[in-house]
Amino acid sequence: MKRRFSIKIRGKVQGVGFRFSCMEAAYKYGIKGYVRNKPDGSVYAEAEGEEENLEYFIKWCKKGPLWARVKDIETEEIDIKNDQSFDIAH
């Protein structure tokens, strides 16, 4: 079943390649949506895909790339938007 989540990731997540690595993970798991840096130092993503793939993607977000230090992650289910790709938003 297709679902969509908003994901807010806090910690040392900017300046460590988080967005690019997140995009690679999204491609790996067939996730559509976007990721962006927020002014408060967090990273925000919206991820849409099949339930099992979303579980793997969210699990990846809890760890992030090698240099990241994720301290907290918040997820909330939101309405499906039927994105066609996964992008780094500005």
mmCIF file as gemmi writes it, N, C-alpha and C atoms, coordinates in Angstrom:
data_model
loop_
_atom_site.group_PDB
_atom_site.id
_atom_site.type_symbol
_atom_site.label_atom_id
_atom_site.label_alt_id
_atom_site.label_comp_id
_atom_site.label_asym_id
_atom_site.label_entity_id
_atom_site.label_seq_id
_atom_site.pdbx_PDB_ins_code
_atom_site.Cartn_x
_atom_site.Cartn_y
_atom_site.Cartn_z
_atom_site.occupancy
_atom_site.B_iso_or_equiv
_atom_site.pdbx_formal_charge
_atom_site.auth_seq_id
_atom_site.auth_asym_id
_atom_site.pdbx_PDB_model_num
ATOM 1 N N . MET Axp A 1 ? 0.843 -1.189 0 1 0 ? 1 A 1
ATOM 2 C CA . MET Axp A 1 ? 0 0 0 1 0 ? 1 A 1
ATOM 3 C C . MET Axp A 1 ? 0.886 1.251 0 1 0 ? 1 A 1
ATOM 4 N N . LYS Axp A 2 ? 0.556 2.182 -0.857 1 0 ? 2 A 1
ATOM 5 C CA . LYS Axp A 2 ? 1.316 3.423 -0.975 1 0 ? 2 A 1
ATOM 6 C C . LYS Axp A 2 ? 0.967 4.363 0.173 1 0 ? 2 A 1
ATOM 7 N N . ARG Axp A 3 ? 2.015 4.969 0.763 1 0 ? 3 A 1
ATOM 8 C CA . ARG Axp A 3 ? 1.831 5.931 1.862 1 0 ? 3 A 1
ATOM 9 C C . ARG Axp A 3 ? 2.842 7.061 1.688 1 0 ? 3 A 1
ATOM 10 N N . ARG Axp A 4 ? 2.648 8.15 2.432 1 0 ? 4 A 1
ATOM 11 C CA . ARG Axp A 4 ? 3.565 9.299 2.4 1 0 ? 4 A 1
ATOM 12 C C . ARG Axp A 4 ? 3.777 9.805 3.818 1 0 ? 4 A 1
ATOM 13 N N . PHE Axp A 5 ? 5.033 10.122 4.123 1 0 ? 5 A 1
ATOM 14 C CA . PHE Axp A 5 ? 5.375 10.63 5.447 1 0 ? 5 A 1
ATOM 15 C C . PHE Axp A 5 ? 6.185 11.905 5.337 1 0 ? 5 A 1
ATOM 16 N N . SER Axp A 6 ? 5.961 12.806 6.286 1 0 ? 6 A 1
ATOM 17 C CA . SER Axp A 6 ? 6.887 13.915 6.489 1 0 ? 6 A 1
ATOM 18 C C . SER Axp A 6 ? 7.892 13.422 7.528 1 0 ? 6 A 1
ATOM 19 N N . ILE Axp A 7 ? 9.147 13.787 7.338 1 0 ? 7 A 1
ATOM 20 C CA . ILE Axp A 7 ? 10.222 13.317 8.21 1 0 ? 7 A 1
ATOM 21 C C . ILE Axp A 7 ? 11.084 14.514 8.581 1 0 ? 7 A 1
ATOM 22 N N . LYS Axp A 8 ? 11.191 14.798 9.883 1 0 ? 8 A 1
ATOM 23 C CA . LYS Axp A 8 ? 12.07 15.872 10.354 1 0 ? 8 A 1
ATOM 24 C C . LYS Axp A 8 ? 13.221 15.227 11.106 1 0 ? 8 A 1
ATOM 25 N N . ILE Axp A 9 ? 14.442 15.529 10.669 1 0 ? 9 A 1
ATOM 26 C CA . ILE Axp A 9 ? 15.636 14.905 11.221 1 0 ? 9 A 1
ATOM 27 C C . ILE Axp A 9 ? 16.483 15.983 11.881 1 0 ? 9 A 1
ATOM 28 N N . ARG Axp A 10 ? 16.824 15.771 13.157 1 0 ? 10 A 1
ATOM 29 C CA . ARG Axp A 10 ? 17.625 16.735 13.909 1 0 ? 10 A 1
ATOM 30 C C . ARG Axp A 10 ? 18.942 16.1 14.34 1 0 ? 10 A 1
ATOM 31 N N . GLY Axp A 11 ? 19.922 16.949 14.545 1 0 ? 11 A 1
ATOM 32 C CA . GLY Axp A 11 ? 21.248 16.516 14.962 1 0 ? 11 A 1
ATOM 33 C C . GLY Axp A 11 ? 22.276 17.198 14.077 1 0 ? 11 A 1
ATOM 34 N N . LYS Axp A 12 ? 23.43 16.559 13.912 1 0 ? 12 A 1
ATOM 35 C CA . LYS Axp A 12 ? 24.445 17.076 12.99 1 0 ? 12 A 1
ATOM 36 C C . LYS Axp A 12 ? 24.103 16.511 11.619 1 0 ? 12 A 1
ATOM 37 N N . VAL Axp A 13 ? 23.188 17.2 10.924 1 0 ? 13 A 1
ATOM 38 C CA . VAL Axp A 13 ? 22.653 16.675 9.666 1 0 ? 13 A 1
ATOM 39 C C . VAL Axp A 13 ? 22.82 17.633 8.482 1 0 ? 13 A 1
ATOM 40 N N . GLN Axp A 14 ? 23.396 18.805 8.722 1 0 ? 14 A 1
ATOM 41 C CA . GLN Axp A 14 ? 23.697 19.715 7.617 1 0 ? 14 A 1
ATOM 42 C C . GLN Axp A 14 ? 25.206 19.809 7.459 1 0 ? 14 A 1
ATOM 43 N N . GLY Axp A 15 ? 25.663 19.92 6.216 1 0 ? 15 A 1
ATOM 44 C CA . GLY Axp A 15 ? 27.093 20.01 5.941 1 0 ? 15 A 1
ATOM 45 C C . GLY Axp A 15 ? 27.805 18.667 5.997 1 0 ? 15 A 1
ATOM 46 N N . VAL Axp A 16 ? 27.041 17.573 5.96 1 0 ? 16 A 1
ATOM 47 C CA . VAL Axp A 16 ? 27.623 16.228 6.049 1 0 ? 16 A 1
ATOM 48 C C . VAL Axp A 16 ? 27.185 15.341 4.881 1 0 ? 16 A 1
ATOM 49 N N . GLY Axp A 17 ? 26.582 15.932 3.846 1 0 ? 17 A 1
ATOM 50 C CA . GLY Axp A 17 ? 26.131 15.157 2.691 1 0 ? 17 A 1
ATOM 51 C C . GLY Axp A 17 ? 24.815 14.438 2.908 1 0 ? 17 A 1
ATOM 52 N N . PHE Axp A 18 ? 24.033 14.885 3.903 1 0 ? 18 A 1
ATOM 53 C CA . PHE Axp A 18 ? 22.798 14.179 4.238 1 0 ? 18 A 1
ATOM 54 C C . PHE Axp A 18 ? 21.807 14.19 3.08 1 0 ? 18 A 1
ATOM 55 N N . ARG Axp A 19 ? 21.581 15.353 2.463 1 0 ? 19 A 1
ATOM 56 C CA . ARG Axp A 19 ? 20.564 15.439 1.414 1 0 ? 19 A 1
ATOM 57 C C . ARG Axp A 19 ? 20.915 14.566 0.209 1 0 ? 19 A 1
ATOM 58 N N . PHE Axp A 20 ? 22.174 14.626 -0.232 1 0 ? 20 A 1
ATOM 59 C CA . PHE Axp A 20 ? 22.58 13.818 -1.381 1 0 ? 20 A 1
ATOM 60 C C . PHE Axp A 20 ? 22.461 12.323 -1.053 1 0 ? 20 A 1
ATOM 61 N N . SER Axp A 21 ? 22.932 11.933 0.129 1 0 ? 21 A 1
ATOM 62 C CA . SER Axp A 21 ? 22.837 10.524 0.537 1 0 ? 21 A 1
ATOM 63 C C . SER Axp A 21 ? 21.388 10.091 0.693 1 0 ? 21 A 1
ATOM 64 N N . CYS Axp A 22 ? 20.549 11 1.154 1 0 ? 22 A 1
ATOM 65 C CA . CYS Axp A 22 ? 19.116 10.725 1.301 1 0 ? 22 A 1
ATOM 66 C C . CYS Axp A 22 ? 18.498 10.465 -0.077 1 0 ? 22 A 1
ATOM 67 N N . MET Axp A 23 ? 18.898 11.261 -1.065 1 0 ? 23 A 1
ATOM 68 C CA . MET Axp A 23 ? 18.397 11.075 -2.421 1 0 ? 23 A 1
ATOM 69 C C . MET Axp A 23 ? 18.838 9.704 -2.961 1 0 ? 23 A 1
ATOM 70 N N . GLU Axp A 24 ? 20.074 9.311 -2.701 1 0 ? 24 A 1
ATOM 71 C CA . GLU Axp A 24 ? 20.546 7.993 -3.133 1 0 ? 24 A 1
ATOM 72 C C . GLU Axp A 24 ? 19.743 6.875 -2.467 1 0 ? 24 A 1
ATOM 73 N N . ALA Axp A 25 ? 19.461 7.02 -1.165 1 0 ? 25 A 1
ATOM 74 C CA . ALA Axp A 25 ? 18.661 6.019 -0.452 1 0 ? 25 A 1
ATOM 75 C C . ALA Axp A 25 ? 17.248 5.961 -1.028 1 0 ? 25 A 1
ATOM 76 N N . ALA Axp A 26 ? 16.69 7.121 -1.368 1 0 ? 26 A 1
ATOM 77 C CA . ALA Axp A 26 ? 15.351 7.162 -1.952 1 0 ? 26 A 1
ATOM 78 C C . ALA Axp A 26 ? 15.326 6.402 -3.278 1 0 ? 26 A 1
ATOM 79 N N . TYR Axp A 27 ? 16.349 6.61 -4.119 1 0 ? 27 A 1
ATOM 80 C CA . TYR Axp A 27 ? 16.418 5.879 -5.382 1 0 ? 27 A 1
ATOM 81 C C . TYR Axp A 27 ? 16.517 4.38 -5.122 1 0 ? 27 A 1
ATOM 82 N N . LYS Axp A 28 ? 17.332 4.001 -4.156 1 0 ? 28 A 1
ATOM 83 C CA . LYS Axp A 28 ? 17.529 2.585 -3.826 1 0 ? 28 A 1
ATOM 84 C C . LYS Axp A 28 ? 16.214 1.918 -3.429 1 0 ? 28 A 1
ATOM 85 N N . TYR Axp A 29 ? 15.39 2.63 -2.654 1 0 ? 29 A 1
ATOM 86 C CA . TYR Axp A 29 ? 14.147 2.054 -2.128 1 0 ? 29 A 1
ATOM 87 C C . TYR Axp A 29 ? 12.907 2.436 -2.934 1 0 ? 29 A 1
ATOM 88 N N . GLY Axp A 30 ? 13.077 3.131 -4.059 1 0 ? 30 A 1
ATOM 89 C CA . GLY Axp A 30 ? 11.937 3.485 -4.899 1 0 ? 30 A 1
ATOM 90 C C . GLY Axp A 30 ? 11.023 4.523 -4.275 1 0 ? 30 A 1
ATOM 91 N N . ILE Axp A 31 ? 11.614 5.452 -3.519 1 0 ? 31 A 1
ATOM 92 C CA . ILE Axp A 31 ? 10.849 6.483 -2.812 1 0 ? 31 A 1
ATOM 93 C C . ILE Axp A 31 ? 10.79 7.751 -3.657 1 0 ? 31 A 1
ATOM 94 N N . LYS Axp A 32 ? 9.634 8.391 -3.675 1 0 ? 32 A 1
ATOM 95 C CA . LYS Axp A 32 ? 9.44 9.673 -4.36 1 0 ? 32 A 1
ATOM 96 C C . LYS Axp A 32 ? 9.234 10.753 -3.298 1 0 ? 32 A 1
ATOM 97 N N . GLY Axp A 33 ? 9.543 12.004 -3.657 1 0 ? 33 A 1
ATOM 98 C CA . GLY Axp A 33 ? 9.351 13.111 -2.723 1 0 ? 33 A 1
ATOM 99 C C . GLY Axp A 33 ? 10.492 14.104 -2.829 1 0 ? 33 A 1
ATOM 100 N N . TYR Axp A 34 ? 10.926 14.63 -1.684 1 0 ? 34 A 1
ATOM 101 C CA . TYR Axp A 34 ? 12.022 15.609 -1.683 1 0 ? 34 A 1
ATOM 102 C C . TYR Axp A 34 ? 12.655 15.69 -0.303 1 0 ? 34 A 1
ATOM 103 N N . VAL Axp A 35 ? 13.825 16.337 -0.266 1 0 ? 35 A 1
ATOM 104 C CA . VAL Axp A 35 ? 14.538 16.595 0.983 1 0 ? 35 A 1
ATOM 105 C C . VAL Axp A 35 ? 15.092 18.014 0.912 1 0 ? 35 A 1
ATOM 106 N N . ARG Axp A 36 ? 15.128 18.708 2.05 1 0 ? 36 A 1
ATOM 107 C CA . ARG Axp A 36 ? 15.676 20.073 2.08 1 0 ? 36 A 1
ATOM 108 C C . ARG Axp A 36 ? 16.244 20.382 3.458 1 0 ? 36 A 1
ATOM 109 N N . ASN Axp A 37 ? 17.216 21.302 3.484 1 0 ? 37 A 1
ATOM 110 C CA . ASN Axp A 37 ? 17.716 21.83 4.751 1 0 ? 37 A 1
ATOM 111 C C . ASN Axp A 37 ? 16.727 22.857 5.275 1 0 ? 37 A 1
ATOM 112 N N . LYS Axp A 38 ? 16.607 22.924 6.6 1 0 ? 38 A 1
ATOM 113 C CA . LYS Axp A 38 ? 15.742 23.925 7.233 1 0 ? 38 A 1
ATOM 114 C C . LYS Axp A 38 ? 16.626 24.949 7.954 1 0 ? 38 A 1
ATOM 115 N N . PRO Axp A 39 ? 16.142 26.186 8.117 1 0 ? 39 A 1
ATOM 116 C CA . PRO Axp A 39 ? 16.941 27.224 8.768 1 0 ? 39 A 1
ATOM 117 C C . PRO Axp A 39 ? 17.359 26.877 10.207 1 0 ? 39 A 1
ATOM 118 N N . ASP Axp A 40 ? 16.613 26.003 10.884 1 0 ? 40 A 1
ATOM 119 C CA . ASP Axp A 40 ? 16.948 25.652 12.272 1 0 ? 40 A 1
ATOM 120 C C . ASP Axp A 40 ? 18.044 24.591 12.383 1 0 ? 40 A 1
ATOM 121 N N . GLY Axp A 41 ? 18.647 24.198 11.245 1 0 ? 41 A 1
ATOM 122 C CA . GLY Axp A 41 ? 19.721 23.212 11.259 1 0 ? 41 A 1
ATOM 123 C C . GLY Axp A 41 ? 19.256 21.782 11.055 1 0 ? 41 A 1
ATOM 124 N N . SER Axp A 42 ? 17.953 21.578 10.952 1 0 ? 42 A 1
ATOM 125 C CA . SER Axp A 42 ? 17.418 20.242 10.726 1 0 ? 42 A 1
ATOM 126 C C . SER Axp A 42 ? 17.306 19.969 9.229 1 0 ? 42 A 1
ATOM 127 N N . VAL Axp A 43 ? 16.95 18.733 8.902 1 0 ? 43 A 1
ATOM 128 C CA . VAL Axp A 43 ? 16.659 18.345 7.522 1 0 ? 43 A 1
ATOM 129 C C . VAL Axp A 43 ? 15.211 17.862 7.499 1 0 ? 43 A 1
ATOM 130 N N . TYR Axp A 44 ? 14.467 18.273 6.47 1 0 ? 44 A 1
ATOM 131 C CA . TYR Axp A 44 ? 13.069 17.888 6.318 1 0 ? 44 A 1
ATOM 132 C C . TYR Axp A 44 ? 12.904 17.132 5.013 1 0 ? 44 A 1
ATOM 133 N N . ALA Axp A 45 ? 12.18 16.019 5.061 1 0 ? 45 A 1
ATOM 134 C CA . ALA Axp A 45 ? 11.912 15.256 3.854 1 0 ? 45 A 1
ATOM 135 C C . ALA Axp A 45 ? 10.448 14.862 3.809 1 0 ? 45 A 1
ATOM 136 N N . GLU Axp A 46 ? 9.954 14.702 2.606 1 0 ? 46 A 1
ATOM 137 C CA . GLU Axp A 46 ? 8.663 14.054 2.388 1 0 ? 46 A 1
ATOM 138 C C . GLU Axp A 46 ? 8.951 12.845 1.514 1 0 ? 46 A 1
ATOM 139 N N . ALA Axp A 47 ? 8.476 11.689 1.963 1 0 ? 47 A 1
ATOM 140 C CA . ALA Axp A 47 ? 8.785 10.429 1.297 1 0 ? 47 A 1
ATOM 141 C C . ALA Axp A 47 ? 7.505 9.662 1.027 1 0 ? 47 A 1
ATOM 142 N N . GLU Axp A 48 ? 7.375 9.189 -0.209 1 0 ? 48 A 1
ATOM 143 C CA . GLU Axp A 48 ? 6.186 8.466 -0.641 1 0 ? 48 A 1
ATOM 144 C C . GLU Axp A 48 ? 6.594 7.187 -1.349 1 0 ? 48 A 1
ATOM 145 N N . GLY Axp A 49 ? 5.939 6.106 -0.992 1 0 ? 49 A 1
ATOM 146 C CA . GLY Axp A 49 ? 6.236 4.842 -1.643 1 0 ? 49 A 1
ATOM 147 C C . GLY Axp A 49 ? 5.481 3.704 -0.982 1 0 ? 49 A 1
ATOM 148 N N . GLU Axp A 50 ? 5.856 2.493 -1.363 1 0 ? 50 A 1
ATOM 149 C CA . GLU Axp A 50 ? 5.232 1.313 -0.774 1 0 ? 50 A 1
ATOM 150 C C . GLU Axp A 50 ? 5.674 1.181 0.683 1 0 ? 50 A 1
ATOM 151 N N . GLU Axp A 51 ? 4.768 0.676 1.508 1 0 ? 51 A 1
ATOM 152 C CA . GLU Axp A 51 ? 4.97 0.635 2.949 1 0 ? 51 A 1
ATOM 153 C C . GLU Axp A 51 ? 6.302 0.008 3.366 1 0 ? 51 A 1
ATOM 154 N N . GLU Axp A 52 ? 6.635 -1.15 2.812 1 0 ? 52 A 1
ATOM 155 C CA . GLU Axp A 52 ? 7.881 -1.824 3.211 1 0 ? 52 A 1
ATOM 156 C C . GLU Axp A 52 ? 9.106 -0.988 2.839 1 0 ? 52 A 1
ATOM 157 N N . ASN Axp A 53 ? 9.08 -0.387 1.645 1 0 ? 53 A 1
ATOM 158 C CA . ASN Axp A 53 ? 10.201 0.454 1.213 1 0 ? 53 A 1
ATOM 159 C C . ASN Axp A 53 ? 10.319 1.697 2.085 1 0 ? 53 A 1
ATOM 160 N N . LEU Axp A 54 ? 9.188 2.278 2.488 1 0 ? 54 A 1
ATOM 161 C CA . LEU Axp A 54 ? 9.211 3.432 3.386 1 0 ? 54 A 1
ATOM 162 C C . LEU Axp A 54 ? 9.838 3.069 4.731 1 0 ? 54 A 1
ATOM 163 N N . GLU Axp A 55 ? 9.551 1.875 5.23 1 0 ? 55 A 1
ATOM 164 C CA . GLU Axp A 55 ? 10.147 1.435 6.495 1 0 ? 55 A 1
ATOM 165 C C . GLU Axp A 55 ? 11.668 1.419 6.38 1 0 ? 55 A 1
ATOM 166 N N . TYR Axp A 56 ? 12.193 0.865 5.279 1 0 ? 56 A 1
ATOM 167 C CA . TYR Axp A 56 ? 13.648 0.838 5.073 1 0 ? 56 A 1
ATOM 168 C C . TYR Axp A 56 ? 14.214 2.244 4.946 1 0 ? 56 A 1
ATOM 169 N N . PHE Axp A 57 ? 13.516 3.121 4.223 1 0 ? 57 A 1
ATOM 170 C CA . PHE Axp A 57 ? 13.981 4.492 4.032 1 0 ? 57 A 1
ATOM 171 C C . PHE Axp A 57 ? 14.008 5.253 5.357 1 0 ? 57 A 1
ATOM 172 N N . ILE Axp A 58 ? 12.966 5.139 6.145 1 0 ? 58 A 1
ATOM 173 C CA . ILE Axp A 58 ? 12.914 5.829 7.438 1 0 ? 58 A 1
ATOM 174 C C . ILE Axp A 58 ? 14.005 5.283 8.364 1 0 ? 58 A 1
ATOM 175 N N . LYS Axp A 59 ? 14.228 3.982 8.32 1 0 ? 59 A 1
ATOM 176 C CA . LYS Axp A 59 ? 15.311 3.384 9.108 1 0 ? 59 A 1
ATOM 177 C C . LYS Axp A 59 ? 16.647 3.994 8.686 1 0 ? 59 A 1
ATOM 178 N N . TRP Axp A 60 ? 16.853 4.181 7.372 1 0 ? 60 A 1
ATOM 179 C CA . TRP Axp A 60 ? 18.077 4.826 6.892 1 0 ? 60 A 1
ATOM 180 C C . TRP Axp A 60 ? 18.177 6.25 7.448 1 0 ? 60 A 1
ATOM 181 N N . CYS Axp A 61 ? 17.072 6.995 7.431 1 0 ? 61 A 1
ATOM 182 C CA . CYS Axp A 61 ? 17.07 8.382 7.918 1 0 ? 61 A 1
ATOM 183 C C . CYS Axp A 61 ? 17.457 8.472 9.397 1 0 ? 61 A 1
ATOM 184 N N . LYS Axp A 62 ? 17.156 7.447 10.156 1 0 ? 62 A 1
ATOM 185 C CA . LYS Axp A 62 ? 17.508 7.445 11.589 1 0 ? 62 A 1
ATOM 186 C C . LYS Axp A 62 ? 19.011 7.366 11.804 1 0 ? 62 A 1
ATOM 187 N N . LYS Axp A 63 ? 19.74 6.894 10.788 1 0 ? 63 A 1
ATOM 188 C CA . LYS Axp A 63 ? 21.197 6.808 10.883 1 0 ? 63 A 1
ATOM 189 C C . LYS Axp A 63 ? 21.871 7.857 10.019 1 0 ? 63 A 1
ATOM 190 N N . GLY Axp A 64 ? 21.44 7.974 8.761 1 0 ? 64 A 1
ATOM 191 C CA . GLY Axp A 64 ? 22.021 8.939 7.834 1 0 ? 64 A 1
ATOM 192 C C . GLY Axp A 64 ? 23.373 8.498 7.316 1 0 ? 64 A 1
ATOM 193 N N . PRO Axp A 65 ? 24.064 9.406 6.594 1 0 ? 65 A 1
ATOM 194 C CA . PRO Axp A 65 ? 25.381 9.082 6.054 1 0 ? 65 A 1
ATOM 195 C C . PRO Axp A 65 ? 26.444 9.04 7.161 1 0 ? 65 A 1
ATOM 196 N N . LEU Axp A 66 ? 27.629 8.616 6.78 1 0 ? 66 A 1
ATOM 197 C CA . LEU Axp A 66 ? 28.721 8.385 7.726 1 0 ? 66 A 1
ATOM 198 C C . LEU Axp A 66 ? 28.988 9.542 8.685 1 0 ? 66 A 1
ATOM 199 N N . TRP Axp A 67 ? 29.053 10.771 8.181 1 0 ? 67 A 1
ATOM 200 C CA . TRP Axp A 67 ? 29.447 11.905 9.026 1 0 ? 67 A 1
ATOM 201 C C . TRP Axp A 67 ? 28.284 12.514 9.802 1 0 ? 67 A 1
ATOM 202 N N . ALA Axp A 68 ? 27.072 12.099 9.541 1 0 ? 68 A 1
ATOM 203 C CA . ALA Axp A 68 ? 25.901 12.638 10.253 1 0 ? 68 A 1
ATOM 204 C C . ALA Axp A 68 ? 25.805 12.046 11.66 1 0 ? 68 A 1
ATOM 205 N N . ARG Axp A 69 ? 25.177 12.789 12.541 1 0 ? 69 A 1
ATOM 206 C CA . ARG Axp A 69 ? 24.869 12.318 13.891 1 0 ? 69 A 1
ATOM 207 C C . ARG Axp A 69 ? 23.405 12.646 14.166 1 0 ? 69 A 1
ATOM 208 N N . VAL Axp A 70 ? 22.524 11.715 13.844 1 0 ? 70 A 1
ATOM 209 C CA . VAL Axp A 70 ? 21.089 11.937 14.021 1 0 ? 70 A 1
ATOM 210 C C . VAL Axp A 70 ? 20.75 11.787 15.501 1 0 ? 70 A 1
ATOM 211 N N . LYS Axp A 71 ? 20.128 12.827 16.055 1 0 ? 71 A 1
ATOM 212 C CA . LYS Axp A 71 ? 19.734 12.8 17.468 1 0 ? 71 A 1
ATOM 213 C C . LYS Axp A 71 ? 18.259 12.505 17.642 1 0 ? 71 A 1
ATOM 214 N N . ASP Axp A 72 ? 17.459 12.945 16.679 1 0 ? 72 A 1
ATOM 215 C CA . ASP Axp A 72 ? 16.004 12.809 16.817 1 0 ? 72 A 1
ATOM 216 C C . ASP Axp A 72 ? 15.379 12.789 15.428 1 0 ? 72 A 1
ATOM 217 N N . ILE Axp A 73 ? 14.311 12.03 15.306 1 0 ? 73 A 1
ATOM 218 C CA . ILE Axp A 73 ? 13.57 11.984 14.043 1 0 ? 73 A 1
ATOM 219 C C . ILE Axp A 73 ? 12.076 11.959 14.368 1 0 ? 73 A 1
ATOM 220 N N . GLU Axp A 74 ? 11.309 12.774 13.653 1 0 ? 74 A 1
ATOM 221 C CA . GLU Axp A 74 ? 9.848 12.806 13.801 1 0 ? 74 A 1
ATOM 222 C C . GLU Axp A 74 ? 9.232 12.436 12.462 1 0 ? 74 A 1
ATOM 223 N N . THR Axp A 75 ? 8.261 11.532 12.491 1 0 ? 75 A 1
ATOM 224 C CA . THR Axp A 75 ? 7.551 11.176 11.263 1 0 ? 75 A 1
ATOM 225 C C . THR Axp A 75 ? 6.06 11.366 11.473 1 0 ? 75 A 1
ATOM 226 N N . GLU Axp A 76 ? 5.4 11.758 10.407 1 0 ? 76 A 1
ATOM 227 C CA . GLU Axp A 76 ? 3.947 11.922 10.448 1 0 ? 76 A 1
ATOM 228 C C . GLU Axp A 76 ? 3.394 11.539 9.085 1 0 ? 76 A 1
ATOM 229 N N . GLU Axp A 77 ? 2.346 10.737 9.075 1 0 ? 77 A 1
ATOM 230 C CA . GLU Axp A 77 ? 1.732 10.362 7.802 1 0 ? 77 A 1
ATOM 231 C C . GLU Axp A 77 ? 0.954 11.557 7.252 1 0 ? 77 A 1
ATOM 232 N N . ILE Axp A 78 ? 1.14 11.802 5.963 1 0 ? 78 A 1
ATOM 233 C CA . ILE Axp A 78 ? 0.473 12.926 5.294 1 0 ? 78 A 1
ATOM 234 C C . ILE Axp A 78 ? -0.17 12.42 4.002 1 0 ? 78 A 1
ATOM 235 N N . ASP Axp A 79 ? -0.906 13.297 3.322 1 0 ? 79 A 1
ATOM 236 C CA . ASP Axp A 79 ? -1.603 12.927 2.095 1 0 ? 79 A 1
ATOM 237 C C . ASP Axp A 79 ? -0.633 12.609 0.967 1 0 ? 79 A 1
ATOM 238 N N . ILE Axp A 80 ? -0.96 11.616 0.178 1 0 ? 80 A 1
ATOM 239 C CA . ILE Axp A 80 ? -0.175 11.225 -0.992 1 0 ? 80 A 1
ATOM 240 C C . ILE Axp A 80 ? -0.248 12.332 -2.043 1 0 ? 80 A 1
ATOM 241 N N . LYS Axp A 81 ? 0.902 12.643 -2.664 1 0 ? 81 A 1
ATOM 242 C CA . LYS Axp A 81 ? 0.964 13.687 -3.693 1 0 ? 81 A 1
ATOM 243 C C . LYS Axp A 81 ? 1.326 13.138 -5.074 1 0 ? 81 A 1
ATOM 244 N N . ASN Axp A 82 ? 1.672 11.85 -5.156 1 0 ? 82 A 1
ATOM 245 C CA . ASN Axp A 82 ? 2.04 11.21 -6.427 1 0 ? 82 A 1
ATOM 246 C C . ASN Axp A 82 ? 3.199 11.898 -7.133 1 0 ? 82 A 1
ATOM 247 N N . ASP Axp A 83 ? 4.26 12.221 -6.392 1 0 ? 83 A 1
ATOM 248 C CA . ASP Axp A 83 ? 5.475 12.772 -6.991 1 0 ? 83 A 1
ATOM 249 C C . ASP Axp A 83 ? 6.04 11.758 -7.983 1 0 ? 83 A 1
ATOM 250 N N . GLN Axp A 84 ? 6.756 12.255 -8.974 1 0 ? 84 A 1
ATOM 251 C CA . GLN Axp A 84 ? 7.332 11.4 -10.014 1 0 ? 84 A 1
ATOM 252 C C . GLN Axp A 84 ? 8.827 11.141 -9.795 1 0 ? 84 A 1
ATOM 253 N N . SER Axp A 85 ? 9.438 11.848 -8.834 1 0 ? 85 A 1
ATOM 254 C CA . SER Axp A 85 ? 10.873 11.701 -8.6 1 0 ? 85 A 1
ATOM 255 C C . SER Axp A 85 ? 11.179 12.052 -7.143 1 0 ? 85 A 1
ATOM 256 N N . PHE Axp A 86 ? 12.446 11.942 -6.773 1 0 ? 86 A 1
ATOM 257 C CA . PHE Axp A 86 ? 12.891 12.39 -5.448 1 0 ? 86 A 1
ATOM 258 C C . PHE Axp A 86 ? 13.952 13.451 -5.706 1 0 ? 86 A 1
ATOM 259 N N . ASP Axp A 87 ? 13.762 14.639 -5.152 1 0 ? 87 A 1
ATOM 260 C CA . ASP Axp A 87 ? 14.601 15.779 -5.445 1 0 ? 87 A 1
ATOM 261 C C . ASP Axp A 87 ? 15.185 16.401 -4.184 1 0 ? 87 A 1
ATOM 262 N N . ILE Axp A 88 ? 16.276 17.129 -4.384 1 0 ? 88 A 1
ATOM 263 C CA . ILE Axp A 88 ? 16.815 17.995 -3.33 1 0 ? 88 A 1
ATOM 264 C C . ILE Axp A 88 ? 16.18 19.356 -3.565 1 0 ? 88 A 1
ATOM 265 N N . ALA Axp A 89 ? 15.367 19.802 -2.634 1 0 ? 89 A 1
ATOM 266 C CA . ALA Axp A 89 ? 14.651 21.08 -2.77 1 0 ? 89 A 1
ATOM 267 C C . ALA Axp A 89 ? 15.466 22.196 -2.103 1 0 ? 89 A 1
ATOM 268 N N . HIS Axp A 90 ? 15.216 23.403 -2.534 1 0 ? 90 A 1
ATOM 269 C CA . HIS Axp A 90 ? 15.942 24.559 -1.972 1 0 ? 90 A 1
ATOM 270 C C . HIS Axp A 90 ? 15.003 25.475 -1.243 1 0 ? 90 A 1
